[in-house]
Amino acid sequence: MHPHACTRSPRQHPHLNALPHRIAPRCPGRWAKAFALIDRKGTVLTWGHPGCGGDSTWAETGEPRWRRTDLPSKRRDRHKRDFAKVAWGEASLGGSSEEVQDILRNVKQIQSSERGFAAILEDGGVVSWGWAGDLNGIEDQLHDVEHLEASAAAFAALRADGQVLCWGPQSMGGDASAVQHQLKEVQQVCASNWAFAARRRDGSVVTWGDADLGGDSSQVQEQLRGVTCLKATAWAFAAIREDGSVVTWGDAMRGGDSSRVQAQLRSVQQIAATANAFAAILADETVVTWGDQDSGGDSAAVRTELRHVQHIAASNGAFAALRSDGSVVTWGDADYGGDSGDVQDQLRHVQQIEATDGAFAAIAGIGVVTWGFAPSGGDCRRIQKQLMAL
């Protein structure tokens, strides 16, 4: 198992790996405002906010600005592939990677904060651009990095030896010096907007960052044993334990207090999070929610429909649940995709759902279906002809 993977892995539709196309938020994280669809040939189509990655064309010609360069290099082993990454969008928010473009080769992972990016290279080193903060003199220690996480403006790098290194504003988790001696044998790092939580090999949890927003877990520390998976809203954390129970901390109104539903949180298999609420899939494939009611914390209106749920996607203010029959159930803030009524008749035989901060996109039987806030990808009409041609 990969060091940062949850032992209770999210469920996926059985045919997901066979999809001819895959959808992904253009910049993973709570700040994504655009989608990218990639087909098996490497063709990329984007839509959403043009200043945040939604327009990847040189002009209104539909020609992709991102050109795939994964053909075998003549100067390298024929079995190796050379992957290059190109950034586009608002330059001040990381849309320009010109200064580091020469070394953005063989990239293993890209992680976004609110205004910057960091990437893991093939050799385990890290490159950052945009407003990604000062590396605080830890450049020489950023080697053998296997995973990156980001709060609103700070980054945490998990190395192969289980150590964690951080940089960025202290108020957002960029300084872990107070707990650095505990950050050993770490297997997963999770981030809210203001803090980080690390799950260690022995199932214990270490936290740092804003004390009121998840950085201080002292009140529940005795319960944080046998933890197998961590999840976060923008303001709070939730931990799944080996017995399927859940422990929460952070902002009480935004997911940090699960006492109202604690008795129902048994045999939890997966947790999804909006910016202010959590949703948990239980072993019987039903769903329990808590946190801010307007952001998906109240699912009473759709409770009878939340059966046979396999996967839950989340925008910043709403949830979308994929059921085993390929249908979709949504709830939460309508402006963030919580109301899929206008496209419900198209949401049949759905195989994949992804979300930006305010919209959803699904690969359904008829093709790509979108809903939610249009500037965040809820409207894909601009490239409808290209999508139909795939």
C-alpha positions, 0 to 999 in steps of 0.5 A: 500500500502506498504510504499516504493511502487510507486503509479504507479506500474510497469506493469506485464504480466498477467500470471506472478504470475502463473509461475512454475519458477521465475528468479531473479538477484543473488544480486539485484542491478546494480552489479548483475553478475549472475542469480538464477532460483527458482522453486515452490519446492524451487530448485535453479539453478544459472549461470553467473559469478562464483565469483559473485554467478553464481556457487552455487554448492559444485562441478561440480555435479549440487547439490545446495549449497543453501539448503532451510530450510523453513520447519515448525520448531518443536520448533516454531508455526507450521504455521510459517516458518524458512527461512535461507539465505546462501551466496556464491561467492567472499568473499571480495564482500560479498560472505561469510556470515559466521560471521553472519550466525547464525542470518541470519534467517527469513530474509525479504529483502537482499540489495546489494551494490557494495561490501557488503550486508545488510539484514532485519530480521523478528524483523526489525533489520539489519545485514550487511556483506562484505564491508558494511561500519561502522554503525556509531553508529546507531545500536540501531536505526536500528529497525522496518526497512521495506526497504533497499536501497544502493548506490555503498557503502552506505546504507539507511534504511527506518523504519516503522515510516517513518524515514531514517537512513544511513551509509557508505561513506559520498561521496556516501550518507552515511551521511544524517545529513544535511537533517535528520530533513527532513527525516520524513514520508518517503514512498520511498527511491531510490539510484543512485551510489552516492546519495539518494532521499527520497519521503515523504508522502506529495509528496515532495522529499529530496536528499543527497549525491554527489551534482553533481550526484543527491544529490542536487535537489535544481534546481528542488525543486519547481517542486518536488511536488506531486511525486508518484515514484522515479527511478535512473540511476547510476548518476541521478534521475527521479521522476514521478508526480501525473499528469504523468509528469517527473522531472529529476536531476543529471548528465545531460548526464546520465539521469539528463536532460530530456529537449529533450523529456520533451514534450513527457513525459506525462501520464508516468506509469513506468520508467526503468533505465540502468546505464546511461539512462531512459526509460518511458512507457506511458499510451498508452503503447509506450516508451520514452527514454533519457540519454546516447545514447549508453546505451539505451537513443536512441531508434529510431532504434526500435521506431516502435516496441515499442508498447503495452509495458507492462514492461521494464527490464534494464541491465547497458547498455541496455533495454528489453521491454516485449510486450502484445503479449509476444514478446521482443524488445531490444536496447542499447549496444549490449555487455550488451544485447541490441542485442537479434538477435541471440535468437529472434526466441526463444523470444515468449510467454515470461512471465518474463524478468530479468537482471544482469549488462550485460545480460538478462534472459527470461522465454519464451514458450520454457523455459529459454532464455538468451542473453548479456554478457556471464560472467554476465549470458548471457550464461546458457549452463552450466546448460541447462540440469538442466533447461530442466528438470524443 
